[in-house]
Amino acid sequence: MRLSPLNQRRWRNFKRNRRAVWSLIILGTCFILSLFAEFIANDKPILVSYRGELRSPVLSFYSEKDFGGDFATEAIYSSIEVKCLIVSGGAVECFDDPEGIYETITTGSTPEVEDFAKGWMVWPVIPYSYDTIVDVRGVAPAPPSDTNLLGTDDTKRDVLARVIYGFRLSIFFAMMVVGVSSIIGIVAGAVQGYFGGWVDLGFQRFIEIWGGMPSLYVMIILVAILGKSFWLLVFITVLFGWPALVGVVRAEFLRARNFEYVRAARALGVSDRTIMFRHVLPNAMVATVTMLPFLVTGAIATLASLDFLGFGLPSSAPSLGDLTLQAKRNLQAPWLGFTAFFTFAFMLSLLVFIFEGVRDAFDPRKTFS
């Protein structure tokens, strides 16, 4: 699809802002990688060869019985018994001495056992998921090591795995909240500014009342009553976040509704909806885009704050706010605090740089040398 001359100029302006471009590349790469978090950090193998058949436990459910075991529950692939069953092709002898048979088969020290071996497993780079309890010696939280690069938290879960999943969750939360809030706020502001009069007056009084509500306390009360849920947090955050864009969009529409091109369009019989969203709204995009960095960072901060207070996502969810709470509770484990700080600083800085570039690209007065 060919871009219009105006959008081509905006794209050129954005590309000239090297800080924004590199921030977009870095954040985009990290986000794309996080979409495949199950293949990067997981306590299930990516690929298993069992009796000549290829299986992907990351994508499908397999019980221990599927590998010659006794239980119908999901196989625990990190256990020595399941490893022995897979490598030996479901040999019954695994239950007699799983460690000895597994070591014998994998090293191939005995010819007759080496011929018996039929399976193998391909593990992710990080063999732990965000909720995996790591079997390491010592008290929790455990410091960084070769096994856990960023250490473990106070329940012995791998911190790096939780950061990867938490990064993806935070970005998804911010995208959904800001996307829905922006649509509602832009439409409300456009209706207010374009029609004015009693419509504008009534909306303004409603927004003043709605904005005066203690949103944080209402969020905490609703979460306490309805339970912790990702989609509930999205709904509540949108419920109190949409008025953020109403003011700037309303101001732009109030300013533009008496311009000559708007009067001419009305005289030609163009519908109000077409005038609002095809002719006036593009001129209001600069002010709208200017607010987006604050909305995105605010959504991420809201999720982290609720998790920090204990009224956000369930404790088992990969939350960056929960990591911050654990850092507060475990001052003797500084790696938790450093990880939370640098993760938030990295993510929020890149988002601000990107949206600064987008804002400057939409600004007709902004030029780059």
FENMO-V313574 format. One record per pair of residues at least 6 apart in sequence whose C-alpha atoms are under 7 Angstrom apart, sorted by the first residue. I is the first residue (numbers start at 1). J is the second residue. If there is no record, write none. Layout:
I,J + I,J
//
This chain:
10,361 + 10,362 + 11,361 + 13,361 + 13,368 + 14,357 + 14,358 + 14,361 + 15,21 + 16,368 + 17,357 + 19,353 + 20,353 + 20,354 + 20,357 + 23,350 + 23,353 + 23,354 + 24,354 + 27,350 + 31,168 + 34,164 + 34,165 + 34,168 + 35,168 + 37,164 + 37,165 + 38,58 + 39,46 + 39,124 + 40,124 + 40,125 + 40,126 + 41,124 + 41,125 + 41,126 + 41,127 + 41,128 + 41,129 + 41,161 + 42,124 + 42,126 + 42,127 + 42,128 + 42,129 + 43,127 + 43,128 + 43,129 + 43,132 + 44,57 + 44,58 + 44,77 + 45,57 + 45,58 + 45,121 + 45,122 + 45,123 + 45,124 + 46,56 + 46,57 + 46,58 + 46,122 + 46,123 + 46,124 + 47,54 + 47,55 + 47,56 + 47,57 + 47,121 + 47,122 + 48,54 + 48,55 + 48,56 + 48,120 + 48,121 + 48,122 + 49,55 + 49,119 + 49,120 + 49,121 + 50,86 + 50,89 + 50,118 + 50,119 + 51,89 + 51,118 + 51,119 + 61,74 + 62,74 + 62,75 + 63,71 + 63,72 + 63,73 + 63,74 + 63,75 + 64,70 + 64,71 + 64,72 + 64,73 + 64,74 + 64,75 + 65,71 + 65,72 + 67,85 + 67,86 + 67,90 + 68,85 + 68,90 + 75,82 + 76,82 + 77,83 + 80,98 + 80,99 + 81,94 + 81,95 + 81,98 + 84,94 + 84,98 + 84,101 + 84,102 + 85,91 + 85,94 + 86,119 + 86,120 + 87,117 + 87,118 + 87,119 + 87,120 + 88,116 + 88,117 + 88,118 + 88,119 + 89,117 + 89,118 + 89,119 + 94,101 + 104,110 + 105,113 + 105,114 + 105,117 + 108,114 + 128,158 + 128,161 + 129,161 + 130,157 + 130,158 + 130,161 + 130,162 + 130,165 + 130,318 + 131,157 + 131,316 + 132,157 + 133,156 + 133,157 + 134,156 + 134,157 + 134,158 + 140,152 + 140,153 + 140,154 + 140,155 + 140,156 + 141,152 + 141,153 + 141,154 + 141,156 + 141,333 + 142,151 + 142,152 + 142,153 + 143,151 + 143,152 + 144,150 + 144,151 + 145,151 + 148,158 + 149,160 + 150,159 + 150,160 + 150,335 + 151,158 + 151,159 + 152,158 + 152,159 + 153,159 + 162,318 + 163,320 + 165,318 + 166,318 + 166,319 + 166,320 + 170,300 + 173,234 + 174,296 + 174,299 + 174,300 + 177,234 + 177,237 + 177,238 + 177,299 + 178,295 + 178,296 + 180,238 + 181,238 + 181,241 + 181,242 + 182,242 + 182,245 + 184,242 + 185,242 + 185,243 + 185,244 + 185,245 + 185,246 + 186,245 + 186,246 + 186,249 + 188,246 + 189,246 + 189,247 + 189,249 + 189,250 + 190,249 + 190,250 + 190,253 + 190,276 + 192,199 + 192,200 + 192,203 + 192,250 + 193,200 + 193,250 + 193,251 + 193,253 + 193,254 + 194,253 + 194,254 + 194,257 + 207,243 + 215,240 + 219,236 + 220,311 + 223,311 + 228,311 + 228,312 + 228,313 + 228,314 + 229,313 + 229,314 + 230,313 + 245,288 + 248,287 + 248,288 + 249,284 + 249,288 + 252,284 + 253,280 + 256,280 + 262,275 + 286,359 + 286,362 + 286,363 + 289,359 + 290,359 + 292,355 + 293,351 + 293,352 + 293,355 + 297,348 + 303,312 + 304,320 + 304,321 + 305,321 + 306,312 + 307,313 + 307,321 + 307,322 + 308,321 + 308,322 + 308,324 + 308,325 + 320,340 + 323,336 + 323,340 + 324,337 + 324,340 + 327,336 + 327,337 + 360,366
//
